[in-house]
Amino acid sequence: MSKILAKLNLKQHWPLLIILGVFALIFCSISIVNHYNFRTYAWDLGIRNNAIFDYAHFRWNEGLLTYERFDNILSDHFQLLPILFSPLYWILGSYSMLILQILSILFGGTGIYFYIRKLSGSRKMANLAIIHFFSLWGIYSALGFDFHDNVIGAMFVPWFLYFIRYDKWANASIMFVLILISKENMSLWMFFIGLGLIVLHYKEIHKLKYISLFTVFALIYFLVVMKFVMPALANEGREYIHFDYSALGNNFGEVIATILQRPGYIFSLLFENHLNVSSAVGVKSELHFVVLLSGGVFLFLKPQYLIMLIPIYAQKLFNDDPGKWGINYQYSIEFAPILTLVAFTWIIEYKNKKKHRLIAYLLVGLTIITTVSVLDKRVSTWYNSINHQFYKKNHYVRDFNVYCVHKILEKIPDDAIVSAQTMLVPHIAFRDRIYQYPDVSDAEYIVLLTADDNTYPLKKEEYEKSIEKYRNDQEWDIFFETNYALIFKRKPK
């Protein structure tokens, strides 16, 4: 990889640098602005910030920010990348993981550029490919909602596929390992990516042995982590809590049996609202339409890449949580590299060379229109447009003094045990013990942003009653109060 970057002639590739610069600003205007304006939350940035604080101090993270106590946060999600990147906390503070996420997306886009540049021999085609990639809705949905490790993992995929295509096996192995350790379910994705690659390169015998090794190892890694590692780290009697696929069965064995015995039923789940949730009507259809308009039509022309997306469709559309069915949050990020690569690979291989660039321009234009459209309005009732619409004024302002809130948070001692409202947690998570309000436990301070309408996980009325409770509780004093923030301090015993 270092050789590739060393060969990068900056003068020759100035359009690439401009593209990276422009989209870096856009991505920062979403993610960094959200964080500064208190639109990031305990779940999940707060959890990750508290974890990297512990990792940077050479200890495991206990996961106090989740309702269910963990002896080790890795029993919730087996994500090792925060351990590797935890030293960033010393330099970038609470913005560390957000900046890492943005840089990873730029890195993934650069992988797309090199892949298409070498495949097509055209810098213009490569520039169109990276613009298409950076314009996909999945990236904006992810950036609009905190930090997630699967975003980082997905950005190594273009490089992995690049190194596979051009027989750079050592570099491919590095990318492979980084993807596996990004999150426990990414190994299952890599198994299906391996299957797709086997079909794609079935005539290249020298490649097949390496691809087969990657594929088999990915499956073994998935089974070992899910069956042995995570249960060993979990509290006694606690199983994997993210198995939410009751439509398929109660365990992995039943899921496999259902898939093999009822293929028609499985197909219907791709489209039907199988939970009969009224607020989820049309959410699955929206996903399919957005995928097709963003390059998904090419999946039918090169189905090897459709194989790679099987587990992504499955983990979304078969889930018991309707919030995962559609185009929201980080649950669509894995589509991004595959859609760009399948579309531009097909365009490059299309026999009519004169139409290559025309098709590419049309695809990029349609993708941009589609993304802007769903940034403005979605079927999903759970979509928070303000967090995503970087081109509107409301995204950059709050109805309280944001700067003053940041100064108020500095009043909290660094070594204090704190219970904080969800949007405050990511900013003060660098401490040994922190809870998400209303979980107070042994906290010494309760920190609330009363001007914010987000009272999760409490309803508004419950939230107001809880505040009144602490106002009248003889165990607590009001440490600081304005018309938009409130801090309680526990009285010394």
Secondary structure, DSSP 8 states (H G I E B T S, - for coil): -HHHHHT--TTTTHHHHHHHHHHHHHHHHHHHHHHHTT---IIIIIHHHHHHHHHHTT-----TTSSS--SSGGGT----HHHHHGGGHHHHGGGHHHHHHHHHHHHHHHHHHHHHHHHHS-HHHHHHHHHHHHH-HHHHHHHTS---HHHHHHHTHHHHHHHHHTT-HHHHHHHHHHHHHH-TTHHHHHHHHHHHHHHHTTT-HHHHHHHHHHHHHHHHHHHHIIIIIHHHHS-TT---TT---TTT-SSHHHHHHHHHH-HHHHHHHTTS-TT--GGGTTHHHHHHHHHIIIIITHHHHSHHHHHHTHHHHHHHHT-S-GGGTSS-GGGGTTHHHHHHHHHHHHHHH-S-GGGHHHHHHHHHHHHHHHHHHHHH--S-TT--GGGT-TTSGGGT--SS-HHHHHHHHTTS-TT--EEE-TTTGGGS--SS-EEETT--TT-SEEEE-TT-S--TTS-HHHHHHHHHHHHS-TTEEEEEE-SS-EEEEE---
